[in-house]
Amino acid sequence: MLKSFVAWWTKVSQLGTAGLSTEDERKTRLLNQCAIIAAATLFAFSIAYLTDPERFWFALVLNLASASAHIAVPRLVARRARRLALGLFLFACNAQLTAIAYYLGPDVGYQYYFFAFAAVVFLVTPRSDWIFYPCCALSLAGYLYFTFVMSQSDAVVQIDPAIAKLGRAATISTTFGTLVLLGYLFDADTRHAEKNLSIEHERSEQLLLNILPQSISERLKGGQKSIADGFSEVSVLFADIVGFTELSSRMPPAALVQVLNDVFSRFDEMADRYGLEKIKTIGDAYMVAAGLPEPRSDHAEVAVRMALGMRDALAEMNAEKGYGLSLRIGVHSGPVVAGVIGKKKFIYDLWGDTVNTASRMESHGVKDAVHVSEATAELVRGKFQLESRGTIQVKGKGDMVTYIVREGSEPAPSA
């Protein structure tokens, strides 16, 4: 029973809230809730009037009509007539309170409900609909009139003082209960909004960390406009998929992107495992670096282990899915400048001759092999089997001594 009521309450509360801004969603949800609470309260008082329907027929009809108006509010909201629903709710509340207070007189104490209604105005009205805010002034005027101007003798129906006193106690109690309930609903709604905000914040934080290193994102959030850091010892890895152009000619675009996503996602997992920083993808090329943004002494070793792992991972994927692809991988070690520039579509990028040389190691490399410069070879000598290619002519660099890494030991644990 309780679960059914909670499910119904949640469903009614959320009517018409889809697609609204955070403020409008929160206040529309409260509008639906307050309308249902108001209708339930009016029906409850109507039961008391049924004890003497001939005498209290006007109050009974008024309550039932006002309750019907409140029930219509969530329905109007669900039909995207939110402002009409808001206006109907505020008018029905003020009109009903004024009429019933005048009908029964001030001794019954209905004017106290104007306090609760004044608070409701701000709880359910978005700032964009500020034109409804003066309704709280009407509530104040109603309270002052029925408390200090009107006397009980002016009431349409004269009530026994004992009954009026009992009604006054009931009105004060229910007014207090209404205010407490409104406070609870506001608190619950605030916690709901904070939870959603926390989820969205976590999602945006995770998205930012997928684009930038954590230390870099923290600096940008701290107000730093541009970031440029120099690193004296870094290893840069470039990998290019051989055969991808031929594959693209015989596959539809969606399937082609899925292949690339499968391959690069596997590489991303390896980068996380080895502690390398993914820099970017350029078409079917993949670029990572070791030794930044946090320096590490084994940058060359983990870069080569990552390269060997990438080669083996693609071989496994070829066997599993028949891609028929190969990798050409190049690694070079040296100094770089790393940072973030611009105002839109941030990317953590690298600059310097080390980057250019690493790219040349890839383009002058051998299919299904890891091609490294002499600088990288010196840093990993004794840890891998290196095969010298002798001196080769490298575009833009001239003669260079380079090496092929034929095999390596078991991968080191992640950094």
C-alpha positions as CSV (number, residue, x, y, z in Angstrom):
1,M,0.0,0.0,0.0
2,L,2.7,2.4,1.0
3,K,4.8,1.6,-2.0
4,S,1.8,2.1,-4.3
5,F,1.2,5.5,-2.7
6,V,4.8,6.5,-3.1
7,A,4.9,5.4,-6.7
8,W,1.6,7.4,-7.4
9,W,3.0,10.4,-5.5
10,T,6.2,10.4,-7.5
11,K,4.3,10.0,-10.8
12,V,2.0,12.9,-10.1
13,S,4.8,15.1,-8.8
14,Q,6.8,14.7,-12.0
15,L,3.9,15.4,-14.4
16,G,5.0,18.0,-17.0
17,T,8.5,18.4,-15.6
18,A,10.4,16.7,-18.5
19,G,12.6,19.1,-20.5
20,L,12.3,22.0,-18.1
21,S,15.2,23.9,-16.6
22,T,16.4,22.9,-13.2
23,E,14.5,25.7,-11.4
24,D,11.3,25.2,-13.4
25,E,11.4,21.5,-12.9
26,R,11.8,21.8,-9.1
27,K,9.1,24.4,-8.7
28,T,6.7,22.6,-11.1
29,R,7.1,19.5,-9.0
30,L,6.3,21.5,-5.9
31,L,3.3,23.0,-7.6
32,N,1.9,19.6,-8.4
33,Q,2.5,18.4,-4.8
34,C,0.9,21.6,-3.2
35,A,-2.1,21.3,-5.5
36,I,-2.7,17.7,-4.3
37,I,-2.2,18.6,-0.7
38,A,-4.6,21.5,-1.0
39,A,-7.2,19.3,-2.6
40,A,-6.9,16.7,0.1
41,T,-7.2,19.3,2.9
42,L,-10.3,20.8,1.3
43,F,-11.9,17.3,1.0
44,A,-11.1,16.7,4.7
45,F,-12.8,19.9,5.8
46,S,-15.8,19.1,3.6
47,I,-16.4,16.0,5.7
48,A,-17.0,18.4,8.7
49,Y,-19.5,20.5,6.7
50,L,-21.4,17.3,5.9
51,T,-22.5,17.1,9.5
52,D,-24.9,20.0,8.8
53,P,-25.1,20.3,5.0
54,E,-28.2,22.5,5.0
55,R,-26.4,25.2,7.1
56,F,-23.0,24.8,5.5
57,W,-24.0,24.1,2.0
58,F,-22.0,27.2,0.6
59,A,-18.8,26.1,2.4
60,L,-19.3,22.6,1.1
61,V,-19.8,23.6,-2.5
62,L,-17.0,26.1,-2.3
63,N,-14.6,23.5,-0.9
64,L,-15.5,20.9,-3.5
65,A,-15.2,23.4,-6.4
66,S,-11.8,24.6,-5.2
67,A,-10.6,21.1,-4.6
68,S,-11.6,20.3,-8.2
69,A,-9.6,23.2,-9.4
70,H,-6.6,22.0,-7.5
71,I,-6.9,18.5,-8.9
72,A,-6.9,20.0,-12.4
73,V,-3.5,21.7,-11.8
74,P,-1.3,18.6,-12.4
75,R,-3.4,17.8,-15.5
76,L,-2.8,21.2,-16.9
77,V,0.9,21.0,-16.1
78,A,1.1,17.6,-17.9
79,R,-0.5,19.3,-21.0
80,R,2.3,22.0,-21.0
81,A,-0.1,24.7,-19.7
82,R,2.1,25.3,-16.7
83,R,1.5,29.1,-16.3
84,L,-2.3,28.5,-16.6
85,A,-2.0,25.9,-13.9
86,L,0.0,28.2,-11.7
87,G,-2.5,31.0,-12.1
88,L,-5.4,28.7,-11.4
89,F,-3.7,27.3,-8.3
90,L,-2.9,30.8,-6.9
91,F,-6.3,32.2,-7.7
92,A,-8.2,29.2,-6.2
93,C,-6.2,29.4,-3.0
94,N,-6.8,33.1,-2.5
95,A,-10.4,33.0,-3.6
96,Q,-11.3,30.0,-1.4
97,L,-9.6,31.3,1.7
98,T,-11.2,34.8,1.3
99,A,-14.7,33.4,0.7
100,I,-14.6,30.8,3.5
101,A,-13.1,33.2,6.0
102,Y,-15.9,35.8,5.2
103,Y,-18.6,33.1,5.3
104,L,-17.6,31.6,8.7
105,G,-16.0,34.7,10.3
106,P,-12.6,35.4,11.8
107,D,-13.2,33.4,15.0
108,V,-12.8,30.1,13.2
109,G,-9.3,31.2,12.2
110,Y,-9.2,30.4,8.5
111,Q,-7.2,33.5,7.9
112,Y,-4.1,31.7,9.3
113,Y,-3.9,29.7,6.1
114,F,-2.8,33.0,4.4
115,F,0.6,32.6,6.1
116,A,1.1,29.1,4.5
117,F,-0.2,30.4,1.2
118,A,2.2,33.4,1.2
119,A,5.1,30.9,1.5
120,V,3.7,28.7,-1.2
121,V,3.7,31.6,-3.7
122,F,7.5,31.6,-3.7
123,L,7.9,27.8,-3.5
124,V,5.9,27.1,-6.7
125,T,6.6,30.2,-8.8
126,P,9.7,30.3,-11.0
127,R,11.6,33.6,-11.3
128,S,10.5,33.8,-14.9
129,D,6.9,34.1,-13.7
130,W,7.5,36.8,-11.2
131,I,4.3,38.5,-12.2
132,F,2.6,36.1,-9.7
133,Y,4.7,37.2,-6.8
134,P,2.2,39.9,-5.7
135,C,-0.2,37.2,-4.7
136,C,1.6,37.0,-1.4
137,A,0.6,40.6,-0.8
138,L,-3.0,39.6,-1.3
139,S,-2.5,37.0,1.3
140,L,-1.1,39.6,3.8
141,A,-4.0,41.9,3.0
142,G,-6.5,39.0,3.6
143,Y,-4.9,38.1,6.9
144,L,-4.9,41.7,8.1
145,Y,-8.5,42.3,7.1
146,F,-9.9,39.2,8.8
147,T,-7.8,39.7,11.9
148,F,-8.2,43.4,12.5
149,V,-11.1,44.7,10.5
150,M,-13.9,42.1,10.2
151,S,-15.7,41.0,13.3
152,Q,-17.5,37.7,13.9
153,S,-20.9,39.4,13.8
154,D,-20.2,40.3,10.1
155,A,-20.0,36.6,9.1
156,V,-22.6,35.1,6.9
157,V,-23.1,32.2,9.3
158,Q,-23.0,32.6,13.0
159,I,-21.3,29.8,14.8
160,D,-21.4,28.8,18.4
161,P,-18.3,30.2,20.3
162,A,-17.3,26.8,21.5
163,I,-17.5,25.3,18.0
164,A,-15.6,28.3,16.7
165,K,-12.9,27.9,19.3
166,L,-12.6,24.2,18.3
167,G,-12.4,25.2,14.7
168,R,-9.8,27.8,15.5
169,A,-7.7,25.1,17.2
170,A,-8.1,22.8,14.3
171,T,-7.2,25.6,11.8
172,I,-4.1,26.6,13.8
173,S,-3.0,22.9,14.0
174,T,-3.5,22.2,10.3
175,T,-1.8,25.5,9.4
176,F,1.2,24.5,11.4
177,G,1.1,21.0,9.9
178,T,0.9,22.5,6.4
179,L,3.9,24.7,7.0
180,V,5.9,21.8,8.4
181,L,4.9,19.7,5.4
182,L,5.9,22.5,3.0
183,G,9.2,22.7,4.7
184,Y,9.7,19.0,4.4
185,L,8.8,19.0,0.7
186,F,11.1,21.9,0.1
187,D,13.9,20.1,1.9
188,A,13.3,16.8,0.1
189,D,13.1,18.6,-3.2
190,T,16.4,20.5,-2.5
191,R,18.1,17.2,-1.6
192,H,16.8,15.7,-4.8
193,A,18.1,18.6,-6.8
194,E,21.5,18.4,-5.0
195,K,21.7,14.7,-5.8
196,N,21.0,15.3,-9.5
197,L,23.5,18.2,-9.5
198,S,26.1,15.9,-7.9
199,I,25.5,13.3,-10.5
200,E,25.8,15.8,-13.3
201,H,28.9,17.3,-11.7
202,E,30.5,13.8,-11.5
203,R,29.6,13.2,-15.1
204,S,31.1,16.4,-16.3
205,E,34.2,15.8,-14.1
206,Q,34.6,12.4,-15.7
207,L,34.2,13.8,-19.1
208,L,36.8,16.5,-18.4
209,L,39.2,13.8,-17.1
210,N,38.7,11.9,-20.3
211,I,40.0,14.9,-22.2
212,L,42.6,16.3,-19.9
213,P,45.0,15.0,-17.2
214,Q,43.6,15.6,-13.7
215,S,46.4,17.9,-12.7
216,I,45.8,20.0,-15.8
217,S,42.0,20.2,-15.4
218,E,42.5,21.3,-11.8
219,R,44.7,24.2,-12.9
220,L,42.2,25.2,-15.6
221,K,39.4,25.1,-13.1
222,G,41.5,27.2,-10.8
223,G,41.5,30.0,-13.3
224,Q,44.7,29.5,-15.2
225,K,44.1,30.8,-18.7
226,S,46.9,28.9,-20.6
227,I,49.2,26.1,-19.5
228,A,52.7,25.3,-20.9
229,D,55.2,23.1,-19.1
230,G,58.6,21.9,-20.1
231,F,59.6,18.3,-19.6
232,S,63.3,17.3,-20.1
233,E,62.7,13.5,-20.2
234,V,59.7,12.2,-22.0
235,S,59.0,9.3,-24.4
236,V,56.5,9.9,-27.2
237,L,54.8,7.0,-29.1
238,F,53.1,7.2,-32.4
239,A,51.1,4.3,-33.9
240,D,49.5,4.1,-37.3
241,I,47.1,1.4,-38.5
242,V,48.4,-0.2,-41.7
243,G,45.7,-1.5,-44.0
244,F,43.0,0.8,-42.6
245,T,42.6,2.7,-45.9
246,E,42.0,-0.5,-47.7
247,L,39.5,-1.6,-45.0
248,S,37.6,1.6,-45.3
249,S,36.9,1.0,-49.0
250,R,35.0,-2.2,-48.3
251,M,33.2,-1.3,-45.0
252,P,30.2,1.1,-44.4
253,P,31.1,4.2,-42.3
254,A,29.4,3.1,-39.1
255,A,31.1,-0.3,-39.1
256,L,34.5,1.4,-39.9
257,V,34.1,3.7,-37.0
258,Q,33.2,0.8,-34.8
259,V,36.4,-1.0,-35.8
260,L,38.5,2.1,-35.0
261,N,36.7,2.4,-31.6
262,D,37.3,-1.2,-30.7
263,V,41.0,-0.9,-31.5
264,F,41.6,2.5,-29.8
265,S,39.5,1.5,-26.8
266,R,41.8,-1.4,-26.2
267,F,44.8,0.9,-26.5
268,D,43.2,3.3,-24.0
269,E,42.9,0.5,-21.5
270,M,46.5,-0.3,-22.0
271,A,47.5,3.3,-21.6
272,D,45.7,3.4,-18.2
273,R,47.4,0.1,-17.2
274,Y,50.9,1.3,-18.0
275,G,50.3,4.9,-16.8
276,L,50.8,6.6,-20.1
277,E,49.0,9.8,-21.1
278,K,46.9,9.6,-24.2
279,I,47.4,12.7,-26.2
280,K,45.1,12.3,-29.2
281,T,44.1,10.3,-32.2
282,I,44.6,11.7,-35.7
283,G,42.5,9.7,-38.2
284,D,43.8,6.2,-37.8
285,A,46.9,7.3,-35.9
286,Y,47.3,7.0,-32.1
287,M,49.6,9.2,-29.9
288,V,50.6,8.7,-26.3
289,A,53.4,9.9,-24.1
290,A,55.2,8.6,-20.9
291,G,56.7,10.9,-18.3
292,L,54.1,13.6,-18.2
293,P,52.3,15.4,-16.7
294,E,53.9,13.6,-13.8
295,P,57.6,12.9,-14.5
296,R,58.8,9.3,-14.2
297,S,62.3,7.8,-14.7
298,D,61.1,4.7,-16.6
299,H,59.3,6.6,-19.3
300,A,61.1,4.9,-22.2
301,E,60.6,1.4,-20.8
302,V,56.9,1.8,-20.2
303,A,56.5,3.4,-23.7
304,V,58.2,0.4,-25.3
305,R,56.1,-2.0,-23.3
306,M,53.0,-0.2,-24.3
307,A,54.1,-0.4,-28.0
308,L,54.7,-4.1,-27.8
309,G,51.4,-4.6,-26.0
310,M,49.5,-2.6,-28.7
311,R,51.0,-4.8,-31.4
312,D,50.0,-8.0,-29.6
313,A,46.5,-6.7,-28.8
314,L,45.8,-5.9,-32.4
315,A,47.0,-9.3,-33.4
316,E,44.5,-10.8,-31.0
317,M,41.7,-8.6,-32.4
318,N,42.6,-9.7,-35.9
319,A,42.4,-13.4,-34.8
320,E,39.1,-12.8,-33.1
321,K,37.3,-10.5,-35.6
322,G,39.2,-10.9,-38.8
323,Y,40.2,-7.2,-39.2
324,G,43.4,-8.0,-41.1
325,L,45.2,-4.9,-39.7
326,S,48.8,-4.2,-38.8
327,L,50.5,-1.5,-36.8
328,R,53.5,0.6,-37.5
329,I,54.9,2.1,-34.2
330,G,57.6,4.6,-33.5
331,V,59.0,5.8,-30.2
332,H,61.5,8.6,-29.4
333,S,62.7,10.1,-26.1
334,G,63.6,13.6,-25.3
335,P,62.4,17.0,-24.1
336,V,58.9,18.4,-25.0
337,V,56.7,21.3,-24.2
338,A,53.2,20.2,-23.1
339,G,50.1,22.3,-22.4
340,V,46.7,23.6,-23.2
341,I,46.0,26.6,-25.4
342,G,42.9,28.2,-26.8
343,K,39.4,28.8,-25.4
344,K,37.3,26.0,-27.0
345,K,37.6,22.3,-27.4
346,F,40.6,22.0,-25.1
347,I,43.3,19.4,-25.8
348,Y,46.4,18.6,-23.9
349,D,49.1,18.6,-26.6
350,L,52.8,18.3,-27.1
351,W,55.3,20.4,-29.1
352,G,59.0,20.2,-29.9
353,D,61.5,18.2,-32.0
354,T,60.9,15.1,-29.9
355,V,57.3,14.9,-31.2
356,N,58.4,15.3,-34.8
357,T,61.1,12.7,-34.4
358,A,58.7,10.2,-32.8
359,S,56.4,10.7,-35.8
360,R,59.3,10.0,-38.1
361,M,60.1,6.8,-36.3
362,E,56.6,5.7,-37.0
363,S,56.5,6.7,-40.6
364,H,59.9,5.1,-41.3
365,G,59.1,2.0,-39.3
366,V,58.4,-1.6,-40.2
367,K,54.9,-3.2,-40.2
368,D,54.2,-5.1,-37.0
369,A,57.4,-3.8,-35.3
370,V,58.3,-1.2,-32.8
371,H,60.8,1.3,-34.3
372,V,62.8,3.4,-31.8
373,S,65.4,6.1,-32.0
374,E,68.9,5.7,-30.6
375,A,68.0,8.0,-27.7
376,T,65.2,5.6,-26.7
377,A,67.3,2.5,-27.3
378,E,70.0,3.7,-24.9
379,L,67.4,4.1,-22.2
380,V,66.0,0.6,-22.6
381,R,69.1,-1.3,-23.5
382,G,69.4,-4.5,-21.5
383,K,65.6,-4.6,-20.9
384,F,64.6,-5.5,-24.5
385,Q,66.2,-7.3,-27.5
386,L,67.2,-4.5,-29.9
387,E,68.1,-5.0,-33.5
388,S,70.0,-2.2,-35.1
389,R,68.8,-0.9,-38.5
390,G,72.1,0.9,-38.9
391,T,72.0,4.4,-40.3
392,I,68.8,5.3,-42.2
393,Q,67.8,8.5,-44.0
394,V,64.9,10.1,-42.0
395,K,62.9,12.8,-43.7
396,G,63.6,16.2,-42.1
397,K,66.2,14.7,-39.8
398,G,68.9,13.4,-42.0
399,D,70.9,10.3,-41.1
400,M,69.8,8.5,-37.9
401,V,70.7,5.3,-36.1
402,T,67.5,3.5,-35.2
403,Y,66.5,0.1,-33.8
404,I,63.7,-2.5,-34.0
405,V,62.5,-3.9,-30.7
406,R,62.0,-7.6,-31.4
407,E,60.7,-8.7,-28.0
408,G,60.5,-7.8,-24.4
409,S,60.1,-9.2,-21.0
410,E,56.7,-9.5,-19.2
411,P,55.0,-6.1,-18.8
412,A,55.9,-4.1,-15.7
413,P,53.1,-3.3,-13.3
414,S,51.2,0.0,-13.8
415,A,52.7,3.1,-12.4
